[in-house]
Amino acid sequence: MNERQSFTQAERRKRFEETHDVATAMIHAQRAARDAKTVRLRELREAKEQEALRLRLGVEPKHRNDQCE
């Protein structure tokens, strides 16, 4: 009946470090996904704004073949 009921300091530290490492990895993965989404949405928004500006100004997109003529 001399069983230990709690963890030793070393065991607690090891469990903390493992949990911390997993949590940190998850945070980094979520941040990378959020940053990628932000970049994608920004590019879509800028393309949409450029298209709207071209339509407002009545400018057609330039084609490379038009420059050669």
Secondary structure, 3 states (H helix, E strand, C coil): CCCCCCCCHHHHHHHHHHHHHHHHHHHHHHHHHHHHHHHHHHHHHHHHHHHHHHHHHCCCCCCHHHHHC
